[in-house]
Amino acid sequence: CRWARRRRRDGRAGASCRPTATTRFADWSVLTVVSKETVAAVRAAASLPSLRAEWLRPNVVVEGGCAFGEEAWRSVRVGNGGLEVLKRCARCVECCVDPGTGRFTKGFEPLATLRKRRGGHYAFLDDRSPHYKREAFMAVNVRPTMDLTLTIGDVVDAVRGSEVVSRD
């Protein structure tokens, strides 16, 4: 797979991140990764032709591999470093807002479809926890394992255990 795009406010071609980076307005990690194939699968399942990766506010979009394949990754080797996959990303109602219009979609798609088809619970939460609830999963939360610079077009090696599972 290859980095298809990344989001950066200043518009530069690369993105940098440090393992000690802190998050603001994020619940788990500095970065979220989703694949173009995952977005396409949800677009078709939700019958929402206008759905694009931007609706999910990811930091990084990759291409190559299968839909939801990123959920099986343990880590990612890319650019001059790597990323550790922390968990699947539970989606909130904000993914139902069309960024072009600022309006919620009819039927709160794609969240409604994700809840039906990709719903579940975090395995690390005890069912007695006040945070234990049914989530709708799409994408993964990751963190850098060292200082890291990403560039559009970087080759991505996704690793499950010690086995490389996705390679361009």
C-alpha positions as CSV (number, residue, x, y, z in Angstrom):
1,C,0.0,0.0,0.0
2,R,1.0,3.6,-0.3
3,W,0.1,6.8,1.5
4,A,-2.6,8.3,-0.6
5,R,-2.9,11.6,1.2
6,R,-2.4,13.1,4.5
7,R,-4.1,16.1,6.0
8,R,-2.0,19.0,7.2
9,R,-3.1,22.6,7.9
10,D,-0.1,24.3,6.2
11,G,-0.5,22.2,3.0
12,R,3.1,21.0,2.8
13,A,3.7,17.6,1.1
14,G,5.1,15.9,4.3
15,A,3.8,15.4,7.8
16,S,5.9,15.1,10.9
17,C,5.0,13.5,14.2
18,R,6.8,12.6,17.4
19,P,6.1,9.8,19.9
20,T,5.8,12.4,22.6
21,A,3.3,14.5,20.8
22,T,0.2,15.4,22.7
23,T,-3.4,15.4,21.5
24,R,-6.0,18.1,21.6
25,F,-9.7,17.2,21.1
26,A,-8.7,13.6,20.5
27,D,-9.6,10.7,22.8
28,W,-6.9,8.2,22.1
29,S,-4.1,9.1,19.7
30,V,-2.3,11.7,17.6
31,L,-3.1,10.0,14.3
32,T,-6.0,8.2,12.7
33,V,-5.5,6.0,9.6
34,V,-8.1,4.8,7.1
35,S,-7.9,3.1,3.7
36,K,-9.5,4.2,0.5
37,E,-10.9,0.7,0.2
38,T,-12.6,1.0,3.6
39,V,-14.2,4.3,2.6
40,A,-15.4,2.8,-0.7
41,A,-17.0,-0.2,1.1
42,V,-18.8,2.1,3.6
43,R,-19.9,4.4,0.8
44,A,-21.5,1.5,-1.1
45,A,-23.1,-0.1,2.0
46,A,-24.6,3.2,3.2
47,S,-25.8,4.2,-0.3
48,L,-24.0,7.5,0.2
49,P,-22.2,8.4,-3.1
50,S,-20.8,11.6,-1.7
51,L,-18.9,10.0,1.2
52,R,-15.2,10.8,1.1
53,A,-12.4,10.2,3.5
54,E,-12.6,13.8,4.6
55,W,-15.9,13.1,6.4
56,L,-14.0,10.9,8.9
57,R,-11.3,13.6,9.6
58,P,-8.4,11.1,9.2
59,N,-4.8,12.3,9.4
60,V,-3.6,9.6,6.9
61,V,-5.4,7.8,4.1
62,V,-3.7,4.8,2.5
63,E,-4.5,2.8,-0.6
64,G,-4.0,-0.8,-1.5
65,G,-5.2,-3.9,0.4
66,C,-8.8,-4.8,1.3
67,A,-11.6,-2.9,3.0
68,F,-11.2,-2.8,6.8
69,G,-7.7,-4.4,6.4
70,E,-6.2,-1.7,8.6
71,E,-8.0,-3.2,11.6
72,A,-5.8,-6.3,11.4
73,W,-2.6,-4.4,11.5
74,R,-0.4,-4.5,14.6
75,S,2.1,-1.9,13.3
76,V,3.1,0.0,10.2
77,R,6.5,0.7,8.8
78,V,6.5,3.9,6.7
79,G,8.9,6.7,5.7
80,N,11.7,6.9,8.2
81,G,9.9,5.2,11.1
82,G,6.8,3.4,12.2
83,L,3.4,3.6,13.7
84,E,1.9,1.4,16.4
85,V,-1.8,0.5,15.9
86,L,-3.5,1.2,19.3
87,K,-7.1,0.2,18.5
88,R,-10.0,0.4,16.1
89,C,-11.5,3.8,15.9
90,A,-15.1,4.3,17.2
91,R,-16.9,6.8,15.1
92,C,-19.0,9.6,16.5
93,V,-22.0,11.5,15.0
94,E,-19.6,14.0,13.3
95,C,-19.0,11.5,10.5
96,C,-22.6,12.2,9.5
97,V,-21.9,15.8,8.7
98,D,-21.2,16.5,5.0
99,P,-18.1,18.8,5.1
100,G,-19.3,20.5,1.9
101,T,-22.6,21.6,3.3
102,G,-22.2,21.4,7.0
103,R,-25.5,19.5,7.3
104,F,-26.2,16.1,8.8
105,T,-27.1,13.4,6.3
106,K,-30.5,11.8,6.0
107,G,-30.7,8.8,8.4
108,F,-27.4,9.8,10.0
109,E,-25.4,7.9,7.5
110,P,-22.8,6.4,7.5
111,L,-23.0,6.0,11.3
112,A,-26.3,4.0,11.0
113,T,-24.7,1.5,8.6
114,L,-21.5,1.3,10.6
115,R,-23.5,0.5,13.8
116,K,-25.4,-2.3,12.0
117,R,-22.4,-3.8,10.1
118,R,-19.3,-2.7,12.1
119,G,-20.7,-2.4,15.6
120,G,-19.3,-3.9,18.7
121,H,-17.6,-3.3,22.0
122,Y,-14.0,-2.6,22.9
123,A,-12.5,-5.8,24.3
124,F,-10.4,-4.0,26.8
125,L,-13.4,-2.5,28.6
126,D,-15.1,-4.4,31.3
127,D,-18.9,-4.5,30.8
128,R,-19.3,-2.8,34.2
129,S,-17.4,0.2,33.0
130,P,-19.4,3.4,32.5
131,H,-17.7,3.7,29.1
132,Y,-18.9,0.2,28.0
133,K,-21.3,0.8,25.1
134,R,-21.9,-0.4,21.5
135,E,-19.6,1.4,19.1
136,A,-19.4,1.8,15.4
137,F,-15.9,1.1,14.1
138,M,-14.1,2.4,11.1
139,A,-10.3,3.3,10.8
140,V,-7.6,2.8,13.4
141,N,-5.9,5.0,15.9
142,V,-2.1,4.9,15.8
143,R,0.9,6.5,17.4
144,P,4.4,7.0,16.1
145,T,7.1,4.8,17.5
146,M,9.9,7.3,16.8
147,D,10.2,10.8,15.3
148,L,8.6,10.3,11.9
149,T,8.2,12.2,8.7
150,L,5.5,11.1,6.2
151,T,5.4,12.0,2.6
152,I,2.7,11.4,0.0
153,G,3.6,8.3,-2.0
154,D,5.6,6.7,0.8
155,V,5.5,2.9,0.7
156,V,3.6,1.4,3.6
157,D,4.4,-2.0,5.1
158,A,1.6,-3.1,7.4
159,V,2.6,-5.8,10.0
160,R,0.6,-8.4,11.8
161,G,2.9,-9.8,14.5
162,S,6.2,-10.3,12.7
163,E,4.6,-11.0,9.3
164,V,4.3,-8.3,6.7
165,V,0.7,-8.4,5.5
166,S,0.5,-5.5,3.1
167,R,3.3,-4.4,0.9
168,D,3.5,-2.3,-2.3
